[in-house]
Every structure is written in structure tokens, then in C-alpha cells.
Amino acid sequence: MFFYLRNPAPYWSGPVGAILAWFGGKLLEKILPIRTWTVAGYEFSLNPGPFNIKEHTLMYMLGGLILEANMAPYAMGATVVWEKRYHQGLNTG
């Protein structure tokens, strides 16, 4: 929504997001520490292991939801139309 009112608005498609997600996943696979910590009897690590196809598929699906629905909320659109068409500012309170 940050660039919604800019003309032309920048747009990324799902495959571009998937490619960027793959590079990001591979980067995190390399830089996250492998060390394990124990907290309250539970052992965990920040690095879950190699970046795999399941993670990449999930990123692609969720990225498609976010990138393809690149629309401002309807109330925001109505507010902008009101201000631009009728030349009246909508003040708060």
C-alpha cells in the first residue's frame, strides 16, 4: 500500500517473489547459527537445517497471496477518490 498512489506503481509478480525467496532461504541457511540452546528443558536451534522445496513452496504460495492482492483497502480508496474528485479534505475529529 505504500506505493499504491504512485503512478506507475511498482509491481512484483509471484515468480519474482519466489526467486527472491529462494535466494533469501539459501542465504539464511548459510548465516544462521547451528548452535543449539536449552531453555526450560527444551532444546532449539535458530537454523532448522537445509532450505528445502517445502519451504520454498510455502513461500511461493504465501507470497502469491500478498503480491497478487496488491490493492489498498477499500476505505482508503474511497477516501482518496473523495479528496481528488470533490476537492474536499477529510479531516480527523
WOLINKA-V547474 format. One record per backbone hydrogen bond with DSSP energy under -0.5 kcal/mol. NH is the residue of the N-H (numbers start at 1). CO is the residue of the C=O. Records with the same first field share a line. If there is no record, write none. Layout:
NH = CO + CO
This chain:
4 = 1
6 = 3
17 = 13
18 = 14
19 = 15
20 = 16
21 = 17
22 = 18
23 = 19
24 = 20
25 = 21
26 = 22
27 = 23
28 = 24
29 = 25
30 = 26
31 = 27
32 = 28
37 = 44
39 = 37 + 42
42 = 39
44 = 37
46 = 35
47 = 33
48 = 46
56 = 52
57 = 53
58 = 54
59 = 55
60 = 56
61 = 57
62 = 58
63 = 59
64 = 60
65 = 61
66 = 62
67 = 63
68 = 64
69 = 65
70 = 67 + 68
71 = 69
77 = 73
78 = 74
79 = 75
80 = 76
81 = 77
82 = 78
83 = 79
84 = 80
85 = 81
86 = 81 + 82
87 = 83
88 = 82
91 = 89
